[in-house]
């Protein structure tokens, strides 16, 4: 699947993931779907899989207010 650069908003979601789960969650771990959505399987520092995050959707929903705060994003969507 072709790669692309993350948008600023997608990179912002990835930074929140890194703050909560660790720097092992890098842009290199992101893959892109057939519809060019950026997705990552988030890993904890012990290597265990925590959650799959669609960075594209989360960034869009955060920007349009569907997810009204970073606190809700962290708690309800990223399980931080």
Long-range contacts (C-beta under 8 A, 24 or more apart in sequence): 1-31, 1-32, 1-33, 1-34, 2-32, 3-32, 4-32, 4-36, 4-38, 6-30, 6-38, 6-55, 7-38, 7-56, 7-59, 9-59, 9-60, 9-62, 9-63, 10-38, 10-55, 10-56, 10-59, 12-59, 13-53, 13-55, 13-58, 13-59, 13-62, 13-73, 14-40, 14-55, 16-70, 16-73, 16-74, 16-78, 16-80, 17-42, 17-53, 17-78, 20-74, 20-78, 20-80, 21-45, 21-50, 21-80, 30-55, 42-78, 50-79, 51-78, 51-79, 53-77, 53-78
